[in-house]
Amino acid sequence: WDETHFGKMGSYYINRTFFFDVHPPLGKMLIGLAGYLSGYDGTFPFQKPGDRYEQHNYIGMRGVRLCRLFCAFLGSCLVPFAYLTVLELSKSLPAALLTAFILIFDTGCITLSQYILLDPILMFFLMGAVLSMVKCNNCADRPFSTSWWFWLSLTGVNLAGAMGVKFVGLFVVLLVGLNTIYDLWDLLGNLSLSLVMFGKHLLARVLCLIVLPLALYTAMFAVHFAVLNRSGPGDGFFSSAFQSQLIGNNLHNVSIPE
């Protein structure tokens, strides 16, 4: 059922047709982009579960046979992400390998990654955020180094990605937030660290873990509204002034009083 739901939204992006959905736009935009780049023309109706795709090129979005394509590719990335995260946390190769094998042979994870769903995209950013956070923690002895800035910034990017796919991404934001509070509290208690240096640590985390994710999250919606410029099933959720900007809407180019 969800494949008909999100596949249709991918088609909306390809056709630039405006729609409304309860989830943020990033996941559907990426699905639409994957379909567009792989040659899908956005014409499949996605009317009900089980409809055959026939001649429509859906492989790029779903990746059933070509596992390196988008949803299947992102799902396969969970294995190295989990491996690296556990390796960084435990420094134990057997523990990391066991974690990777558990995910490799997990039927649910394999199944979710075979269809046009938001779940593999969401899990990619969730696990990416956790991995980046752990890598940044392990660079604590080299603050403000290139690797430290890279992993801190990448954590912020992954937080924006998780929130941009589904609001359940808030849970990883909470996890990273609690880790950051603990980290800053530990730094504040370090008597060998000056208040100026502590202020730099605080500012770096505000920039990378608050400002950067918010900027990227806002940019997703800017792209969303820029791409969807044609009248569609989501028009009625918005004001008359907004509808007047949509090509094909009855109010298109009509002068709307403020």
C-alpha positions as CSV (number, residue, x, y, z in Angstrom):
1,W,0.0,0.0,0.0
2,D,2.7,2.5,0.9
3,E,4.5,1.9,-2.3
4,T,1.4,3.2,-4.2
5,H,1.4,6.1,-1.9
6,F,5.0,7.3,-2.1
7,G,5.5,6.1,-5.7
8,K,2.7,8.4,-6.7
9,M,4.3,11.3,-4.9
10,G,7.6,10.6,-6.7
11,S,5.6,10.9,-9.9
12,Y,4.1,14.2,-8.7
13,Y,7.7,15.6,-8.4
14,I,8.6,14.4,-11.9
15,N,5.4,16.0,-13.3
16,R,5.8,19.1,-11.0
17,T,2.3,18.5,-9.7
18,F,1.5,20.1,-6.3
19,F,0.3,17.8,-3.5
20,F,0.0,17.7,0.2
21,D,1.3,15.1,2.6
22,V,1.8,14.8,6.4
23,H,5.5,13.9,6.1
24,P,8.3,16.4,5.2
25,P,9.3,16.4,1.6
26,L,12.9,15.0,1.5
27,G,12.1,11.3,1.2
28,K,9.6,11.8,-1.6
29,M,11.9,14.2,-3.5
30,L,14.7,11.7,-3.4
31,I,12.3,9.0,-4.7
32,G,11.2,11.3,-7.5
33,L,14.8,12.2,-8.3
34,A,15.9,8.5,-8.4
35,G,13.0,7.7,-10.8
36,Y,13.8,10.7,-13.0
37,L,17.5,9.9,-13.2
38,S,16.8,6.3,-14.1
39,G,14.4,7.1,-16.9
40,Y,11.0,6.9,-15.2
41,D,8.6,9.3,-16.9
42,G,6.1,9.7,-14.0
43,T,3.1,8.3,-15.9
44,F,2.4,5.1,-13.8
45,P,-0.9,5.8,-12.0
46,F,-0.1,3.9,-8.7
47,Q,-3.8,3.3,-8.2
48,K,-3.8,0.2,-6.0
49,P,-1.4,-2.3,-4.5
50,G,-0.4,-5.1,-6.8
51,D,-0.8,-3.3,-10.1
52,R,1.8,-4.4,-12.6
53,Y,4.4,-1.9,-13.7
54,E,4.5,-3.4,-17.2
55,Q,6.7,-1.2,-19.4
56,H,7.2,1.5,-16.8
57,N,10.8,2.0,-15.6
58,Y,10.4,1.6,-11.8
59,I,13.7,0.0,-11.1
60,G,15.5,3.2,-10.2
61,M,13.1,4.1,-7.5
62,R,12.6,0.6,-6.1
63,G,15.8,-1.3,-6.9
64,V,14.3,-4.8,-6.6
65,R,16.8,-6.4,-9.0
66,L,19.5,-3.8,-9.1
67,C,20.3,-3.6,-5.4
68,R,22.6,-0.7,-5.8
69,L,19.7,1.6,-6.8
70,F,18.3,4.0,-4.3
71,C,16.0,2.4,-1.7
72,A,17.9,-0.9,-1.9
73,F,21.2,0.9,-2.0
74,L,20.3,2.9,1.1
75,G,19.1,-0.2,2.8
76,S,22.3,-2.0,2.1
77,C,24.2,1.0,3.6
78,L,22.8,0.1,7.0
79,V,25.1,-2.9,7.3
80,P,28.4,-1.0,7.1
81,F,26.9,1.9,9.2
82,A,26.0,-0.6,12.0
83,Y,29.4,-2.3,11.6
84,L,31.3,0.9,11.9
85,T,29.2,2.2,14.8
86,V,29.7,-0.9,16.9
87,L,33.4,-1.0,16.0
88,E,33.8,2.6,17.2
89,L,31.9,2.0,20.4
90,S,33.3,-1.4,21.4
91,K,36.7,-1.6,19.6
92,S,35.7,-5.2,19.1
93,L,35.9,-6.7,15.6
94,P,33.7,-9.8,16.6
95,A,31.0,-7.6,18.0
96,A,31.0,-5.4,14.9
97,L,30.9,-8.4,12.6
98,L,28.1,-10.0,14.6
99,T,26.1,-6.8,14.3
100,A,26.6,-6.6,10.5
101,F,25.6,-10.3,10.0
102,I,22.4,-9.7,12.1
103,L,21.4,-6.9,9.8
104,I,22.4,-8.8,6.6
105,F,20.1,-11.7,7.4
106,D,17.3,-9.6,8.9
107,T,14.2,-10.4,6.7
108,G,12.4,-7.2,7.7
109,C,15.3,-4.9,6.8
110,I,15.7,-6.7,3.4
111,T,12.0,-6.5,2.7
112,L,11.7,-2.8,3.6
113,S,14.6,-2.0,1.3
114,Q,13.0,-3.7,-1.7
115,Y,10.1,-1.3,-2.2
116,I,9.4,2.4,-2.8
117,L,9.2,3.4,0.9
118,L,10.4,6.1,3.2
119,D,11.7,3.6,5.7
120,P,15.1,2.8,4.2
121,I,15.7,6.5,3.5
122,L,14.8,7.3,7.1
123,M,16.9,4.5,8.6
124,F,19.9,5.6,6.4
125,F,19.8,9.1,7.9
126,L,19.1,7.8,11.5
127,M,22.0,5.4,11.5
128,G,24.2,8.0,9.6
129,A,23.5,10.5,12.4
130,V,24.4,7.9,15.1
131,L,27.6,6.9,13.3
132,S,28.6,10.5,12.8
133,M,28.0,11.3,16.5
134,V,30.1,8.4,17.6
135,K,32.9,9.3,15.3
136,C,32.8,12.9,16.5
137,N,32.9,11.7,20.1
138,N,36.0,9.7,19.3
139,C,37.7,12.8,18.0
140,A,37.2,14.6,21.4
141,D,40.9,14.5,22.0
142,R,41.4,16.5,18.8
143,P,38.8,19.3,19.1
144,F,38.5,21.7,16.1
145,S,40.6,19.4,13.9
146,T,39.5,18.8,10.3
147,S,38.1,15.3,11.2
148,W,36.3,16.7,14.3
149,W,34.6,19.5,12.2
150,F,33.7,17.0,9.4
151,W,32.0,14.5,11.7
152,L,30.2,17.2,13.7
153,S,28.9,18.8,10.5
154,L,27.9,15.5,9.0
155,T,25.9,14.8,12.2
156,G,24.0,18.0,11.6
157,V,23.4,17.0,7.9
158,N,22.1,13.6,8.9
159,L,19.8,15.2,11.5
160,A,18.3,17.4,8.9
161,G,17.9,14.3,6.6
162,A,16.2,12.3,9.3
163,M,13.8,15.1,10.1
164,G,13.3,15.9,6.4
165,V,12.0,12.3,5.7
166,K,9.7,11.8,8.7
167,F,9.0,13.6,12.0
168,V,10.0,10.4,13.8
169,G,13.5,11.6,13.1
170,L,13.0,13.8,16.2
171,F,14.1,10.8,18.3
172,V,17.6,10.8,16.8
173,V,17.7,14.6,17.3
174,L,16.9,13.9,21.0
175,L,19.7,11.3,21.2
176,V,22.3,13.6,19.7
177,G,21.0,16.5,21.9
178,L,21.4,14.5,25.1
179,N,24.9,13.4,24.0
180,T,25.8,17.0,23.3
181,I,24.5,18.2,26.7
182,Y,26.5,15.5,28.4
183,D,29.6,16.5,26.4
184,L,29.3,20.2,27.2
185,W,28.6,19.5,30.9
186,D,31.8,17.4,31.0
187,L,33.7,20.2,29.3
188,L,32.3,22.8,31.7
189,G,33.6,20.8,34.6
190,N,37.1,20.6,33.1
191,L,39.0,23.2,35.2
192,S,41.9,23.3,32.7
193,L,39.6,24.6,30.0
194,S,39.0,28.3,29.8
195,L,35.6,29.8,29.5
196,V,36.6,31.3,26.1
197,M,37.4,27.8,24.8
198,F,34.2,26.4,26.3
199,G,32.4,29.2,24.4
200,K,34.0,28.0,21.2
201,H,32.9,24.5,21.8
202,L,29.3,25.7,22.5
203,L,29.3,27.9,19.4
204,A,30.6,25.0,17.2
205,R,27.8,22.7,18.4
206,V,25.1,25.4,17.9
207,L,26.3,26.1,14.4
208,C,26.6,22.4,13.3
209,L,23.8,20.8,15.3
210,I,21.2,23.5,15.3
211,V,21.8,26.2,12.6
212,L,23.0,23.8,9.9
213,P,20.1,21.3,10.3
214,L,17.5,24.1,10.4
215,A,19.0,25.7,7.3
216,L,19.0,22.4,5.4
217,Y,15.5,21.6,6.6
218,T,14.2,25.0,5.4
219,A,16.0,24.6,2.1
220,M,14.1,21.2,1.5
221,F,10.8,23.1,1.6
222,A,12.2,25.8,-0.6
223,V,13.0,23.2,-3.3
224,H,9.7,21.5,-2.7
225,F,7.6,24.6,-3.4
226,A,9.9,25.6,-6.3
227,V,9.6,22.3,-8.1
228,L,5.8,21.8,-7.5
229,N,4.5,24.7,-9.6
230,R,1.5,23.0,-11.3
231,S,-2.0,22.6,-9.9
232,G,-2.7,19.2,-8.3
233,P,-4.6,17.4,-5.5
234,G,-2.9,19.5,-2.7
235,D,-4.2,22.9,-3.9
236,G,-7.2,23.1,-1.5
237,F,-5.0,22.8,1.6
238,F,-3.5,26.3,0.9
239,S,-4.7,29.8,0.6
240,S,-6.2,31.4,-2.6
241,A,-3.1,33.6,-2.9
242,F,-0.9,30.5,-2.9
243,Q,-3.2,28.8,-5.5
244,S,-2.9,31.8,-7.8
245,Q,0.8,30.9,-8.2
246,L,0.1,27.4,-9.5
247,I,0.0,26.8,-13.2
248,G,-3.4,25.3,-14.2
249,N,-5.3,26.4,-11.1
250,N,-8.5,28.3,-11.7
251,L,-7.0,31.2,-9.7
252,H,-3.7,31.2,-11.6
253,N,-2.5,34.8,-12.1
254,V,-5.6,36.2,-10.5
255,S,-5.0,39.3,-8.4
256,I,-5.7,38.3,-4.8
257,P,-6.1,41.0,-2.2
258,E,-3.7,40.9,0.7
